[in-house]
Amino acid sequence: RSGTRQWPLVVAAYMALALTTSACTGAGGGSTLALGLAAHSFGSEGFGGLSAEIEEDGRVRQLTSADFRRTESNRSPHTRAFEVGERGLLQVRGVLAEGNDTVAQGEITIELRPNSRWNVDFERGGGDPMLKCFGCL
């Protein structure tokens, strides 16, 4: 496709440290996962063509751009928090499509830990997302 630039979809995951919030400490608190967007990186095209898949222990959750919402406490679009396991692997995959064309995709595998809050953020663009995030894995 002439004139169309392909952008990688950068996926970064970070775990909120127990010291940053009381919700991450204590027995039986469980672990959660929420997905978020660096909305500014999607530009005028927006993120309407974004779909995501969360896979854990053989169970797959499908999400669309409609699952990402801004709230009063979080201006960046994000999903609700999903309960996840305390151990094992979690995979998050994202695909950004425009029309019938896939213009970006990315995936990450997370080794789960007990009583942790995980956030996976999607950013459209190039470069290493680790350079922008303190505490990222």
N, C-alpha and C positions, 0 to 999 in steps of 0.2 A: 504494500500500500504506500504509494508515494505521498510524501508530505505529512504522514502521520508518525509521530515519535512514540516509540514504545518506552514506558516507564516501569521500572521494577516496583513491586509492592513490597516495601520494607516492613518486616514484622519484628517487633521487639517485645520481649517479655521482661517484666521485672516483678520481684516479690517485695511487698512492703515488709520492712523489718519489724519484728515484734516490738522494738523500742519506739516505733513511730505511732502506734495506735494500740489501745487496750483490746480492741477487737481481735487482735492477732495472738493474744496470750490466753493462757488458762486451759485447763483440761476440758475436753469435749467441745471446744469452740468450733471445731470443724474447719475445713478449708473451702475457699470459694475462688471462682474465676469470673472476671468481668472483661469484656472486650471494649476497647475504646478507639477513637479516631483522632489523628492529628488533622482535623478538618481543613486547616489552612493549606495543607499540602495537596488537597484534591482540586484546588483552583475552581475556575468557573464551571468545569465539567461536573463538579459535585461528586458524591459517593453513591448515587442512586443505583449504579450497577454493581455494587459490592455485595458479595455473598460470602458467608463464612461457615466453616464446619468445625465442630468440636468433637473429637473422638477420644473416648476413654473406656478402657476395659470392654471393647466390643460394642459400646453404645455410641451412636452418632447423633449429634444435635445439629440441625440445619438452621442457619440464620440468614436474614436478608437485611438490606439497608434499613428497612422499616423497624428493625429491632434496635437500632442505634438512635438514642434520643438525648436531647439536651435537657437538663433539669436546672432548677434554681441553684442547686449546690454544685453542679458540674456543667459548665457551659460547653465543654467539648462533648460531642455525641458519644454515648457509651451504652452498653447493654445492661440489663439487670445482672446481679451476681448469681452465678450458678454454683450449687454445691458440687464439689469434686472430692475425690478420694484423698486419703492421707499418704498413700504410697502408689507406686507404679508410674506409668508414663501417660501423658496427656498430649495429644496433638491438636494443633490449631492450624487450619488452612484457610487462606483467603484468596478470592478471585475477584478481580475488577473487570467488568465487561462494558463495552460500549457497543450497543447494537448486538450483532452476532460475533463480535471480535473480542477475544481476551486480550486486554492491554497490559495487565499486570497480575502477578500471582506470587504468593509466598507461603511458607509454612514453617512452623517451629514445633519442636518436641520439648516438653518440660518434664523433668523428673520431680514428681510430687513430693512434698514434705508435710509432716503433720502441722496442723493449726496454722496454716499459711493463707494469706490473701494474695492471689495472683491477678495481675492485669496484663493483658496482651493488647498492645496498641498497633494500629495499622497506620502507616504513613506512605504516601505515594511519592516516590523519588529515589534518588540514588544515594550512595554513600553508606557509611557504617553508622547505624543508629546508636551504637554503643558510645560514640563520641558525644552524644547529646544527653545522655541519661546517667545520672549518678545512682549507683546501686543496681544497675541492670545486670542481668545474667546473660 
